[in-house]
Amino acid sequence: MCTLYSGKIHHLSEFRIVLLGYRGAGKSSSGNTILGREEFGTVGRTAQCVKRQGQVAGRQVTVVEAPGWWRNHHSEETPELIKNEIELSVSLCPPGPHALLLVVDLDEPFTETYTRSVQKHLELLSERVWSHTIVLFTRGDWLGDTSIEQHIESEGESLQWLVEKCGNRYHVLNNQKREDHMQVTQLMEKIEEMIREILEEKRRRDEERVKERMMKVKIDRESLRSLMGDSLHLSELRIVLLGYRTAGKSSSGNTILGREEFDTVGRTAQCVKRQGQVAGRQVTVVEAPGWWKNYQLEETPELTKNEIELSVSLCPPGPHALLLVIRVDEPFTETAKSSLHEHLELLSERVWSHTIVLFTWGDWLGDTPIEQHIESEGESLQWLVEKCGNRYHVLNNEKREDHMQVTQLMEKIEEMVAGNRGRHYEME
């Protein structure tokens, strides 16, 4: 899978670029023109990627040149070593390239065979590669007074298809006129513009998904409340807090009970159980010991695993809700997701229908809706929220006097219990 840059942009102080293309297209010369000096060998060939860096127009620029393929060869005719290096190229400028420059020489006809070859080789980096790619035409001196647009039109459907596949993004370099720094400055500006467009499109998609998630939650909650009527206002609630270390379980327990009941400084390998009156309900809270966020189940001590399994039996006949505590101010990675999945399923696959994701450090969000955070954080967090039936809540443990956040949490727990037909969680 291709890892491509995605992040905030104002005016980039750093550029990460990968040069791709067939042999003889002018990748090495283009790398030298971009960096303003001889960094890439233009005579010999190598089957490995080459990475060089330098200052260009006030920016730190990293250029990775991937080895080329034969112009008329399809990907199945290209050695595995070359294909592996093409796939490797995007990982050599972490966290990923801002732009992939597909180098095409202007003085050779661009045929249907070349089109298929370019497509198959680029898609070694996934279909997403096209949204980050600019066609970089070399041998710009060959054009003379002909505009690049005239050349694209006259060349025919194959080249037109390629340019359109790259979002009509293209640039011309004259590598014989390296002293013309404006051509490189303009290339940098086009890269920045492409990134702005990518991020704007991502923002629009995220906004649509935020609206969809909000609407789904609203509809689901209304449906559950209609099931409840007035009959399921629970006089007692039993809650288990689960999560990795430092997620904020103890602070959340204190916020729920409205007083200091759980130690937020020291750690214990045993479950801790506390009780109190909250919003007219008798509430029991059990805090299970946490695991290290990026540790897999096999790396967690047996004592901790046993206590996690024990936690649900400490509030008999069983908890109404398991609150899975996650910090919003830290990235939720694929590793963290895998770890969490393994640890929760110590309690069986049935655990998910009784679980609510409890986001802590709510003050960190500011005015950002939690739904926007969920969408922008990516697939791992989205998977978790959906695994928990789209049930989630935010706590600001720095604002404990705000009792409404706890009251709303209690309401969400009651709605979940209604959806579970009044049943609490039980180990099989």
C-alpha positions in Angstrom: 0.0 0.0 0.0 1.3 3.4 -0.9 1.9 5.8 2.0 1.3 9.3 0.7 1.6 12.6 2.6 -1.6 13.8 4.3 -1.4 16.7 6.7 -1.8 20.4 7.3 -0.3 22.9 4.8 0.3 26.6 4.9 3.5 27.4 3.0 5.6 24.3 2.9 9.2 24.7 4.3 9.9 21.1 3.2 9.2 19.1 0.1 9.5 15.4 -0.4 9.4 14.3 -4.0 9.7 10.9 -5.8 10.7 10.7 -9.4 9.1 7.9 -11.4 9.2 6.9 -15.0 10.6 4.7 -17.7 14.3 4.5 -18.5 15.7 7.4 -20.5 12.9 9.7 -19.6 15.2 12.2 -17.8 14.6 11.4 -14.1 18.2 11.9 -13.1 18.6 15.1 -15.0 15.3 16.4 -13.5 16.5 15.6 -10.0 19.7 17.6 -10.7 17.7 20.5 -12.1 15.4 20.5 -9.1 18.3 20.4 -6.6 20.4 22.8 -8.7 23.5 20.7 -8.8 24.8 17.3 -9.9 23.4 14.8 -7.4 22.1 12.0 -9.6 24.3 10.1 -12.1 22.9 10.7 -15.6 25.1 8.1 -17.4 25.2 4.8 -15.3 22.0 3.0 -14.3 21.1 1.5 -10.9 18.5 -1.0 -9.9 18.2 0.8 -6.5 16.4 4.0 -5.4 18.7 7.0 -5.0 17.9 9.7 -2.4 19.4 13.2 -2.3 18.6 16.4 -0.4 19.2 20.1 -0.6 17.9 23.6 -0.2 15.8 24.9 -3.0 14.0 28.3 -3.1 14.2 28.5 0.7 12.9 25.0 1.2 14.4 21.8 2.4 13.9 19.4 -0.6 14.2 15.6 -0.6 14.3 13.9 -4.0 14.1 10.1 -4.4 14.7 8.7 -7.8 13.1 5.3 -8.4 14.7 3.0 -11.0 13.0 3.0 -14.3 11.4 0.3 -16.4 11.7 -0.3 -20.1 9.4 2.0 -22.0 7.5 -0.7 -23.9 7.4 -3.3 -21.2 4.4 -4.1 -19.1 4.8 -4.6 -15.4 5.0 -8.4 -15.7 8.1 -8.0 -17.9 9.8 -5.8 -15.3 12.2 -7.6 -12.9 10.8 -8.1 -9.4 13.8 -6.1 -8.0 12.8 -3.0 -9.9 9.1 -3.4 -8.9 10.1 -3.8 -5.3 12.3 -0.6 -5.5 9.4 1.4 -7.0 7.2 0.3 -4.1 10.0 1.1 -1.6 10.6 4.6 -3.1 7.6 6.3 -1.3 8.9 5.0 2.1 12.3 6.6 1.7 11.0 10.1 2.5 8.9 9.6 5.6 6.1 10.1 6.5 5.5 10.0 2.7 6.1 12.1 -0.5 4.2 15.3 -1.1 4.4 14.6 -4.8 5.2 11.9 -7.3 6.6 13.3 -10.5 6.0 11.1 -13.5 8.8 11.9 -15.9 7.9 11.8 -19.6 10.2 13.0 -22.4 8.6 15.3 -25.0 10.6 14.3 -28.0 9.3 10.7 -28.2 5.7 9.8 -29.3 3.5 8.6 -26.4 1.7 5.5 -27.6 -1.0 3.3 -26.2 1.7 0.8 -25.3 3.4 3.4 -23.2 0.1 4.3 -21.5 -0.5 0.8 -20.4 3.1 0.4 -19.2 3.0 3.6 -17.1 -0.4 2.7 -15.7 0.6 -0.7 -14.5 3.9 0.4 -13.0 2.4 3.4 -11.2 -0.4 1.3 -9.8 2.2 -0.8 -8.0 1.7 2.1 -5.5 -2.1 1.7 -5.4 -4.9 3.5 -7.3 -4.5 6.4 -4.9 -1.2 7.3 -6.5 -2.8 9.4 -9.3 -4.2 12.0 -6.9 -0.6 12.8 -5.8 1.0 12.7 -9.3 2.2 15.5 -11.6 3.4 14.7 -15.2 6.8 16.2 -15.5 7.7 16.7 -19.2 11.4 16.8 -19.9 13.4 18.1 -22.9 11.4 21.3 -22.8 13.8 22.9 -25.3 12.5 20.5 -28.0 9.1 22.2 -27.9 10.6 25.5 -29.2 7.7 28.0 -29.5 5.0 25.2 -29.3 3.0 25.4 -26.0 2.8 22.2 -23.9 -1.0 22.4 -24.3 -0.7 22.3 -28.1 1.7 19.3 -27.8 -0.7 17.4 -25.5 -3.6 18.0 -27.9 -1.6 17.0 -31.0 -0.1 13.9 -29.4 -3.5 12.2 -29.2 -5.6 10.2 -26.8 -2.9 8.3 -24.9 -1.1 11.3 -23.6 -4.4 13.2 -23.0 -5.6 10.2 -20.9 -2.4 10.3 -18.8 -2.6 14.0 -18.2 -6.3 13.8 -17.2 -5.6 10.8 -15.0 -3.2 13.1 -13.1 -5.9 15.7 -12.6 -4.6 17.8 -15.5 -1.4 18.6 -13.5 1.7 18.9 -15.6 5.0 20.9 -15.8 7.8 21.3 -18.3 11.5 21.2 -17.4 14.3 22.2 -19.7 17.2 20.4 -18.1 19.6 22.1 -20.6 18.8 25.4 -19.0 19.4 24.7 -15.3 20.2 28.3 -14.6 16.5 29.1 -15.1 15.5 28.8 -11.5 12.0 30.0 -12.2 11.0 26.7 -13.8 11.8 24.9 -10.5 10.1 27.6 -8.4 7.0 27.2 -10.5 7.1 23.4 -10.0 7.2 23.9 -6.3 4.2 26.1 -6.5 2.3 23.5 -8.5 3.1 20.9 -5.9 1.8 23.2 -3.1 -1.4 23.8 -5.1 -1.9 20.0 -5.6 -1.5 19.4 -1.8 -4.0 22.2 -1.1 -6.5 20.6 -3.4 -5.9 17.1 -1.9 -6.4 18.5 1.6 -9.5 20.5 0.6 -11.0 17.4 -0.9 -10.2 15.4 2.2 -11.8 18.1 4.3 -15.0 18.0 2.2 -15.2 14.2 2.5 -14.6 14.3 6.2 -17.4 16.9 6.6 -19.8 14.7 4.7 -18.9 11.7 6.9 -19.2 13.8 10.0 -22.8 14.7 9.0 -23.6 11.1 8.2 -22.2 9.9 11.5 -24.1 12.5 13.5 -27.3 11.7 11.7 -26.9 8.0 12.2 -26.2 8.5 16.0 -29.3 10.7 16.2 -31.5 8.2 14.4 -30.2 5.3 16.5 -30.7 7.1 19.8 -34.2 8.2 18.9 -35.0 4.6 18.0 -33.7 3.4 21.3 -35.5 6.0 23.3 -38.8 5.0 21.6 -38.1 1.4 22.8 -37.5 2.6 26.3 -40.5 4.8 26.8 -40.6 5.6 30.5 -40.0 2.0 31.6 -36.2 1.8 31.6 -34.9 4.5 33.8 -32.5 2.4 35.7 -32.2 3.0 39.5 -28.8 1.2 39.4 -26.0 1.2 37.0 -23.0 -1.1 37.0 -20.0 0.1 34.9 -16.5 -1.4 34.1 -13.7 0.9 32.9 -11.3 -0.7 30.5 -8.4 0.6 28.5 -4.7 1.0 28.1 -2.5 2.7 30.8 -2.7 6.5 31.0 -5.9 6.6 29.0 -7.7 8.3 31.9 -9.6 5.5 33.5 -9.1 6.7 37.1 -9.9 10.3 36.3 -13.0 9.2 34.4 -14.1 7.1 37.4 -13.7 10.2 39.6 -15.6 12.3 37.2 -18.5 9.8 37.0 -18.8 9.5 40.8 -18.2 13.2 41.3 -15.4 12.8 43.8 -11.9 11.4 44.3 -12.4 7.7 44.6 -9.7 6.3 42.2 -6.0 7.0 42.6 -4.8 9.0 39.5 -1.1 8.8 40.4 -0.2 5.3 41.5 -0.9 2.2 39.5 -2.2 -1.2 40.7 -2.3 -4.6 39.1 -5.7 -5.3 40.7 -9.2 -4.1 39.9 -10.6 -1.2 42.0 -14.3 -1.0 42.8 -16.1 2.1 44.1 -19.8 3.2 44.5 -21.9 6.3 44.8 -25.1 8.2 44.0 -25.0 9.8 40.5 -28.0 11.7 38.9 -30.5 9.8 41.1 -28.9 6.4 40.4 -26.8 4.0 42.5 -23.7 3.6 40.4 -21.0 1.0 40.8 -17.7 1.6 38.9 -15.0 -1.0 38.5 -11.7 0.0 37.1 -9.7 -2.8 35.5 -5.9 -2.5 35.3 -4.6 -1.2 31.9 -2.2 -2.7 29.4 0.5 -0.8 27.6 -1.0 0.9 24.5 1.2 -0.7 21.9 1.6 -4.1 23.5 -0.1 -7.1 22.1 -1.9 -9.5 24.4 1.0 -12.0 24.6 3.2 -9.2 26.1 0.7 -8.4 28.9 1.3 -10.1 32.3 -1.0 -12.9 33.1 -2.0 -11.1 36.3 -3.3 -8.1 34.3 -5.2 -10.4 31.9 -6.7 -12.3 34.8 -7.9 -9.0 36.4 -9.5 -7.8 33.2 -11.5 -11.1 33.0 -12.3 -10.7 36.7 -13.5 -7.1 36.4 -17.0 -8.0 35.0 -17.7 -10.3 37.9 -17.0 -7.6 40.6 -20.4 -5.9 39.9 -22.8 -8.9 40.0 -24.8 -10.0 38.2 -22.8 -8.2 35.6 -22.0 -4.7 34.2 -24.6 -2.8 32.2 -21.8 -1.1 30.3 -18.1 -1.4 29.6 -16.5 1.9 29.0 -13.5 1.7 26.7 -11.3 4.7 27.6 -9.4 6.3 24.8 -7.5 9.6 24.8 -8.4 12.0 22.0 -5.0 13.8 22.2 -3.0 10.9 21.0 -3.0 9.1 17.6 -5.0 5.9 17.5 -2.8 3.6 15.3 -3.3 0.2 13.8 -1.0 -1.2 16.5 -3.1 0.3 19.2 -6.3 -1.0 17.5 -4.9 -4.5 17.3 -3.8 -4.4 21.0 -7.2 -3.2 22.1 -9.0 -5.7 20.1 -7.1 -8.6 21.6 -7.4 -7.4 25.2 -11.2 -6.7 25.0 -11.8 -10.2 23.5 -10.5 -11.7 26.7 -14.1 -11.0 27.6 -15.5 -12.8 24.5 -16.8 -11.4 21.2 -20.1 -10.5 23.0 -18.3 -7.6 24.8 -18.8 -5.3 21.9 -22.5 -5.0 22.1 -22.2 -3.7 25.7 -19.3 -1.3 25.1 -19.2 2.5 24.7 -16.0 4.3 23.6 -15.3 6.9 26.3 -13.0 9.6 24.9 -11.0 11.5 27.6 -9.1 14.8 27.4 -12.2 16.3 25.9 -10.7 19.8 26.6 -8.1 19.1 23.9 -10.8 19.1 21.2 -11.7 22.7 21.7 -14.5 23.5 19.4 -13.9 20.4 17.2 -16.8 18.0 17.2 -15.8 14.5 18.3 -17.2 13.2 15.0 -14.7 15.3 13.1 -11.9 13.9 15.2 -13.1 10.3 14.5 -13.2 11.0 10.7 -9.9 12.8 10.5 -8.1 10.2 12.7 -8.6 7.5 10.1 -9.6 3.9 9.6 -8.4 2.4 12.9 -10.5 4.7 15.1 -13.5 4.5 12.8 -13.3 0.7 12.9 -13.4 0.8 16.7 -16.3 3.2 17.0 -18.3 1.1 14.5 -17.3 -2.1 16.3 -19.0 -0.5 19.4 -22.2 0.1 17.5 -21.4 3.8 16.9 -21.6 4.4 20.6 -19.2 7.0 22.1 -19.0 9.8 24.6 -16.5 12.6 25.5 -15.5 13.5 29.0 -13.5 16.5 30.1 -12.0 15.4 33.4 -10.7 18.9 33.9 -14.2 20.2 34.2 -15.7 17.9 36.8 -18.2 20.5 37.9 -20.0 20.0 34.5 -22.4 17.3 35.7 -24.3 17.4 32.4 -21.5 15.4 30.7 -22.0 12.5 33.2 -25.8 12.7 33.0 -25.6 12.4 29.2 -23.3 9.4 29.6 -25.8 7.7 31.9 -28.5 8.3 29.3 -26.4 6.7 26.6 -25.8 3.7 28.8 -29.5 3.3 29.4 -30.2 3.5 25.7 -27.6 0.8 25.1 -29.2 -1.4 27.8 -32.6 -0.9 26.0 -31.0 -1.9 22.7 -29.7 -5.1 24.6 -33.3 -5.7 25.7 -32.5 -4.8 29.3 -29.8 -7.4 29.6 -26.5 -6.7 31.3 -23.2 -8.2 30.1 -22.4 -11.8 31.1 -19.3 -13.9 30.4 -20.2 -17.0 28.5 
